[in-house]
Protein backbone atom coordinates (compact mmCIF):
# COMPACT_ATOMS: atom_id res chain seq x y z
CA UNK A 1 0.00 0.00 0.00
CA UNK A 2 1.71 3.11 -1.26
CA UNK A 3 -0.21 5.47 1.05
CA UNK A 4 0.89 3.61 4.19
CA UNK A 5 4.47 3.48 2.96
CA UNK A 6 4.41 7.22 2.27
CA UNK A 7 3.06 7.92 5.75
CA UNK A 8 5.78 5.74 7.26
CA UNK A 9 8.47 7.52 5.26
CA UNK A 10 7.18 10.93 6.36
CA UNK A 11 7.01 9.82 10.00
CA UNK A 12 10.58 8.54 9.76
CA UNK A 13 11.65 11.82 8.20
CA UNK A 14 9.96 13.77 11.01
CA UNK A 15 11.84 11.87 13.74
CA UNK A 16 15.18 11.97 11.94
CA UNK A 17 15.24 8.33 10.84
CA UNK A 18 15.80 9.49 7.25
CA UNK A 19 18.11 12.42 6.49
CA UNK A 20 16.09 13.97 3.65
CA UNK A 21 13.25 13.60 1.17
CA UNK A 22 15.89 13.01 -1.51
CA UNK A 23 17.18 10.00 0.45
CA UNK A 24 13.66 8.55 0.57
CA UNK A 25 13.12 9.18 -3.15
CA UNK A 26 16.38 7.38 -3.96
CA UNK A 27 15.45 4.44 -1.69
CA UNK A 28 11.98 3.79 -3.08
CA UNK A 29 11.40 1.41 -5.99
CA UNK A 30 8.10 0.26 -7.45
CA UNK A 31 7.54 -3.50 -7.20
CA UNK A 32 4.86 -3.56 -9.84
CA UNK A 33 2.30 -1.62 -11.74
CA UNK A 34 -1.43 -2.23 -12.04
CA UNK A 35 -2.80 -2.15 -15.57
CA UNK A 36 -6.58 -2.59 -16.00
CA UNK A 37 -7.50 -5.56 -18.20
CA UNK A 38 -11.24 -4.99 -18.58
CA UNK A 39 -12.61 -3.48 -21.73
CA UNK A 40 -14.45 -0.17 -21.15
CA UNK A 41 -17.97 -1.59 -21.65
CA UNK A 42 -17.43 -4.42 -19.15
CA UNK A 43 -15.87 -2.00 -16.67
CA UNK A 44 -18.85 0.38 -17.01
CA UNK A 45 -21.38 -2.46 -16.58
CA UNK A 46 -19.65 -3.74 -13.45
CA UNK A 47 -19.24 -0.27 -11.98
CA UNK A 48 -22.93 0.46 -12.60
CA UNK A 49 -23.86 -2.82 -10.88
CA UNK A 50 -21.65 -1.96 -7.92
CA UNK A 51 -23.18 1.53 -7.65
CA UNK A 52 -26.68 0.04 -7.74
CA UNK A 53 -25.81 -2.45 -4.97
CA UNK A 54 -24.31 0.29 -2.80
CA UNK A 55 -27.41 2.42 -3.35
CA UNK A 56 -29.65 -0.43 -2.22
CA UNK A 57 -27.62 -1.00 0.93
CA UNK A 58 -27.56 2.71 1.78
CA UNK A 59 -31.35 3.08 1.50
CA UNK A 60 -32.19 -0.17 3.29
CA UNK A 61 -33.85 0.38 6.65
CA UNK A 62 -34.81 3.99 6.06
TIMI-2910 file (N, C-alpha, C, CB; in pm, 1 decimal, decimal comma, always signed):
<rs>
+----------+----------+----------+----------+----------+----------+----------+----------+----------+----------+----------+----------+------+
!      n_x !      n_y !      n_z !     ca_x !     ca_y !     ca_z !      c_x !      c_y !      c_z !     cb_x !     cb_y !     cb_z ! resn !
+----------+----------+----------+----------+----------+----------+----------+----------+----------+----------+----------+----------+------+
!    +85,8 !   -117,6 !     +0,0 !     +0,0 !     +0,0 !     +0,0 !    +89,5 !   +122,6 !     +0,0 !    -97,1 !     +0,5 !   +122,6 !  Unk !
!    +84,9 !   +194,6 !   -109,2 !   +170,9 !   +311,4 !   -126,4 !   +141,1 !   +421,2 !    -25,2 !   +155,9 !   +366,1 !   -266,2 !  Unk !
!    +14,8 !   +441,3 !     +9,7 !    -21,3 !   +546,7 !   +104,5 !    +40,2 !   +519,9 !   +241,7 !   -174,0 !   +558,1 !   +116,3 !  Unk !
!    +31,4 !   +396,6 !   +288,4 !    +88,5 !   +360,9 !   +418,5 !   +240,7 !   +375,3 !   +416,4 !    +49,1 !   +216,8 !   +457,3 !  Unk !
!   +302,2 !   +335,1 !   +307,3 !   +447,3 !   +348,4 !   +296,1 !   +487,8 !   +495,3 !   +297,5 !   +498,0 !   +280,5 !   +168,0 !  Unk !
!   +413,2 !   +578,3 !   +227,8 !   +441,3 !   +722,0 !   +227,5 !   +428,8 !   +782,5 !   +365,9 !   +348,1 !   +793,6 !   +132,0 !  Unk !
!   +324,4 !   +742,1 !   +438,7 !   +305,8 !   +791,8 !   +575,5 !   +421,8 !   +747,6 !   +664,5 !   +171,6 !   +741,8 !   +633,8 !  Unk !
!   +465,1 !   +623,6 !   +647,2 !   +577,7 !   +573,7 !   +726,5 !   +706,0 !   +649,6 !   +693,2 !   +597,7 !   +423,1 !   +702,4 !  Unk !
!   +729,0 !   +674,5 !   +565,3 !   +847,5 !   +752,3 !   +526,2 !   +843,5 !   +892,6 !   +586,4 !   +857,6 !   +761,2 !   +372,7 !  Unk !
!   +728,1 !   +957,2 !   +580,6 !   +717,5 !  +1092,7 !   +636,4 !   +736,5 !  +1093,2 !   +787,6 !   +582,1 !  +1153,8 !   +601,5 !  Unk !
!   +681,9 !   +991,9 !   +855,4 !   +701,5 !   +982,2 !  +1000,4 !   +849,5 !   +962,0 !  +1031,9 !   +617,2 !   +866,2 !  +1059,6 !  Unk !
!   +914,9 !   +875,8 !   +956,0 !  +1057,6 !   +853,7 !   +975,6 !  +1139,2 !   +978,8 !   +949,2 !  +1105,4 !   +742,1 !   +886,5 !  Unk !
!  +1098,2 !  +1054,7 !   +849,7 !  +1165,1 !  +1181,6 !   +819,9 !  +1147,3 !  +1280,0 !   +935,2 !  +1110,3 !  +1242,4 !   +689,0 !  Unk !
!  +1026,7 !  +1283,8 !   +991,7 !   +996,3 !  +1377,2 !  +1101,0 !  +1078,1 !  +1348,5 !  +1227,0 !   +847,9 !  +1371,3 !  +1134,3 !  Unk !
!  +1107,9 !  +1221,2 !  +1252,9 !  +1184,2 !  +1187,4 !  +1374,2 !  +1334,0 !  +1172,2 !  +1348,2 !  +1130,7 !  +1058,9 !  +1434,5 !  Unk !
!  +1376,1 !  +1202,1 !  +1225,9 !  +1518,2 !  +1196,9 !  +1194,3 !  +1570,7 !  +1061,3 !  +1152,0 !  +1594,2 !  +1241,9 !  +1309,8 !  Unk !
!  +1481,6 !   +965,0 !  +1128,4 !  +1524,4 !   +832,7 !  +1083,5 !  +1584,3 !   +839,5 !   +943,0 !  +1406,2 !   +734,5 !  +1086,1 !  Unk !
!  +1529,3 !   +926,7 !   +860,5 !  +1579,7 !   +949,2 !   +724,8 !  +1634,4 !  +1091,0 !   +716,9 !  +1467,7 !   +926,2 !   +617,4 !  Unk !
!  +1748,1 !  +1109,7 !   +650,4 !  +1810,9 !  +1241,8 !   +649,0 !  +1741,4 !  +1345,3 !   +560,6 !  +1951,4 !  +1228,0 !   +604,5 !  Unk !
!  +1670,8 !  +1300,5 !   +456,5 !  +1609,5 !  +1397,2 !   +364,9 !  +1504,8 !  +1329,8 !   +277,5 !  +1716,5 !  +1463,9 !   +277,1 !  Unk !
!  +1421,4 !  +1412,3 !   +213,9 !  +1325,3 !  +1359,5 !   +117,3 !  +1397,8 !  +1297,7 !     -1,5 !  +1229,7 !  +1470,3 !    +69,7 !  Unk !
!  +1510,3 !  +1355,4 !    -39,0 !  +1588,6 !  +1301,5 !   -150,8 !  +1635,5 !  +1159,0 !   -119,5 !  +1710,4 !  +1392,6 !   -180,9 !  Unk !
!  +1675,2 !  +1134,3 !     +5,2 !  +1717,5 !  +1000,3 !    +45,4 !  +1602,8 !   +901,1 !    +28,6 !  +1767,3 !  +1000,6 !   +191,3 !  Unk !
!  +1483,4 !   +941,3 !    +70,1 !  +1365,8 !   +854,7 !    +56,9 !  +1336,7 !   +828,4 !    -90,0 !  +1242,5 !   +918,4 !   +125,5 !  Unk !
!  +1340,2 !   +932,3 !   -171,3 !  +1312,2 !   +917,8 !   -314,7 !  +1410,8 !   +821,3 !   -380,1 !  +1318,2 !  +1054,7 !   -384,9 !  Unk !
!  +1536,1 !   +827,1 !   -339,4 !  +1637,7 !   +737,8 !   -395,5 !  +1621,5 !   +594,3 !   -345,8 !  +1776,9 !   +788,7 !   -361,0 !  Unk !
!  +1560,7 !   +576,4 !   -228,9 !  +1544,7 !   +444,0 !   -168,6 !  +1423,2 !   +368,6 !   -221,1 !  +1534,4 !   +457,2 !    -19,3 !  Unk !
!  +1325,0 !   +439,8 !   -270,5 !  +1197,6 !   +378,6 !   -308,4 !  +1203,5 !   +323,0 !   -450,0 !  +1083,7 !   +480,2 !   -296,8 !  Unk !
!  +1151,5 !   +202,5 !   -467,7 !  +1140,1 !   +140,9 !   -599,5 !  +1003,5 !    +73,9 !   -610,1 !  +1255,2 !    +37,9 !   -623,9 !  Unk !
!   +939,8 !    +89,9 !   -722,5 !   +809,7 !    +25,6 !   -744,9 !   +829,9 !   -123,8 !   -767,2 !   +736,0 !    +89,4 !   -866,3 !  Unk !
!   +747,9 !   -205,5 !   -700,5 !   +753,6 !   -350,4 !   -720,0 !   +674,3 !   -393,7 !   -841,9 !   +701,8 !   -422,3 !   -596,7 !  Unk !
!   +571,5 !   -318,6 !   -872,5 !   +486,1 !   -356,0 !   -984,3 !   +394,9 !   -242,3 !  -1021,7 !   +404,7 !   -479,5 !   -951,1 !  Unk !
!   +321,2 !   -263,9 !  -1125,6 !   +229,8 !   -161,7 !  -1173,7 !    +98,8 !   -230,1 !  -1212,7 !   +291,0 !    -82,7 !  -1294,4 !  Unk !
!    -11,4 !   -170,0 !  -1171,0 !   -143,2 !   -222,6 !  -1204,5 !   -186,9 !   -166,7 !  -1338,8 !   -246,4 !   -188,1 !  -1094,5 !  Unk !
!   -227,2 !   -254,9 !  -1427,5 !   -280,3 !   -214,7 !  -1557,2 !   -416,9 !   -280,3 !  -1574,1 !   -183,2 !   -254,4 !  -1673,9 !  Unk !
!   -523,9 !   -201,8 !  -1584,5 !   -657,7 !   -259,2 !  -1600,1 !   -665,6 !   -348,8 !  -1723,6 !   -762,5 !   -147,8 !  -1609,5 !  Unk !
!   -735,7 !   -460,7 !  -1710,0 !   -749,5 !   -555,8 !  -1819,7 !   -890,4 !   -558,9 !  -1878,6 !   -711,8 !   -693,5 !  -1772,4 !  Unk !
!   -986,2 !   -496,7 !  -1810,0 !  -1124,4 !   -499,0 !  -1858,2 !  -1144,1 !   -401,1 !  -1972,7 !  -1221,3 !   -466,6 !  -1744,5 !  Unk !
!  -1226,3 !   -442,8 !  -2067,8 !  -1260,6 !   -347,9 !  -2173,2 !  -1357,4 !   -244,8 !  -2114,3 !  -1323,7 !   -421,0 !  -2297,7 !  Unk !
!  -1364,7 !   -125,9 !  -2172,4 !  -1445,3 !    -17,4 !  -2114,9 !  -1592,7 !    -52,1 !  -2092,9 !  -1436,9 !   +102,1 !  -2203,5 !  Unk !
!  -1654,7 !   -127,5 !  -2182,8 !  -1797,3 !   -158,9 !  -2165,3 !  -1818,9 !   -253,3 !  -2047,0 !  -1854,5 !   -221,8 !  -2293,7 !  Unk !
!  -1732,1 !   -350,5 !  -2029,6 !  -1742,6 !   -441,7 !  -1914,6 !  -1717,8 !   -366,2 !  -1785,1 !  -1642,6 !   -558,7 !  -1928,0 !  Unk !
!  -1617,2 !   -280,3 !  -1785,0 !  -1587,0 !   -200,4 !  -1666,8 !  -1706,5 !   -113,8 !  -1629,6 !  -1462,7 !   -113,0 !  -1690,6 !  Unk !
!  -1768,7 !    -48,1 !  -1726,0 !  -1884,6 !    +38,1 !  -1701,4 !  -2000,1 !    -43,2 !  -1645,2 !  -1927,9 !   +109,5 !  -1830,8 !  Unk !
!  -2026,9 !   -161,0 !  -1704,0 !  -2137,7 !   -245,8 !  -1658,4 !  -2115,2 !   -289,6 !  -1513,3 !  -2152,7 !   -369,8 !  -1750,4 !  Unk !
!  -1994,7 !   -330,1 !  -1481,7 !  -1964,7 !   -374,1 !  -1344,9 !  -1969,5 !   -258,0 !  -1245,9 !  -1827,2 !   -440,7 !  -1339,8 !  Unk !
!  -1919,6 !   -144,3 !  -1285,6 !  -1924,4 !    -27,2 !  -1198,4 !  -2068,7 !    +15,4 !  -1173,5 !  -1844,6 !    +88,9 !  -1259,7 !  Unk !
!  -2151,0 !    +12,7 !  -1277,0 !  -2292,7 !    +46,1 !  -1259,8 !  -2361,2 !    -52,4 !  -1165,3 !  -2364,4 !    +47,3 !  -1395,7 !  Unk !
!  -2329,5 !   -181,7 !  -1177,6 !  -2385,6 !   -282,5 !  -1087,9 !  -2342,6 !   -260,5 !   -944,2 !  -2344,9 !   -421,1 !  -1132,8 !  Unk !
!  -2215,7 !   -225,3 !   -925,9 !  -2165,1 !   -195,8 !   -791,9 !  -2237,1 !    -74,9 !   -733,3 !  -2013,2 !   -170,8 !   -795,6 !  Unk !
!  -2251,6 !    +31,4 !   -812,9 !  -2317,9 !   +152,8 !   -764,7 !  -2463,3 !   +124,0 !   -727,6 !  -2311,3 !   +264,0 !   -871,4 !  Unk !
!  -2529,3 !    +40,5 !   -806,0 !  -2668,1 !     +3,8 !   -774,5 !  -2674,5 !    -73,4 !   -642,5 !  -2729,3 !    -80,9 !   -888,9 !  Unk !
!  -2583,4 !   -167,6 !   -621,8 !  -2580,8 !   -245,3 !   -497,3 !  -2553,9 !   -155,5 !   -377,0 !  -2474,2 !   -355,7 !   -505,1 !  Unk !
!  -2460,2 !    -63,8 !   -389,4 !  -2430,9 !    +29,2 !   -280,3 !  -2552,8 !   +115,5 !   -251,1 !  -2309,3 !   +117,8 !   -315,0 !  Unk !
!  -2620,4 !   +161,7 !   -353,8 !  -2741,2 !   +242,0 !   -335,4 !  -2849,4 !   +166,2 !   -260,9 !  -2794,4 !   +287,7 !   -469,2 !  Unk !
!  -2864,4 !    +38,2 !   -292,1 !  -2964,9 !    -43,1 !   -222,1 !  -2930,1 !    -59,5 !    -74,8 !  -2977,7 !   -180,8 !   -288,0 !  Unk !
!  -2805,0 !    -83,2 !    -45,5 !  -2762,0 !    -99,9 !    +93,5 !  -2780,0 !    +30,0 !   +171,3 !  -2615,1 !   -145,4 !    +99,6 !  Unk !
!  -2747,2 !   +141,4 !   +108,5 !  -2755,9 !   +270,6 !   +177,6 !  -2899,8 !   +309,9 !   +208,6 !  -2690,5 !   +379,1 !    +93,8 !  Unk !
!  -2995,2 !   +269,7 !   +126,4 !  -3134,6 !   +308,0 !   +149,6 !  -3211,1 !   +203,3 !   +229,9 !  -3204,6 !   +331,5 !    +17,2 !  Unk !
!  -3150,8 !    +88,9 !   +254,6 !  -3218,6 !    -16,8 !   +329,3 !  -3237,9 !    +26,3 !   +474,2 !  -3138,7 !   -149,1 !   +322,3 !  Unk !
!  -3356,3 !     +6,1 !   +526,5 !  -3385,0 !    +38,3 !   +665,3 !  -3424,3 !   +182,7 !   +690,9 !  -3268,1 !     +6,1 !   +747,0 !  Unk !
!  -3439,9 !   +258,9 !   +586,3 !  -3480,9 !   +398,6 !   +605,6 !  -3630,1 !   +408,4 !   +616,2 !  -3431,1 !   +486,8 !   +491,6 !  Unk !
+----------+----------+----------+----------+----------+----------+----------+----------+----------+----------+----------+----------+------+
</rs>
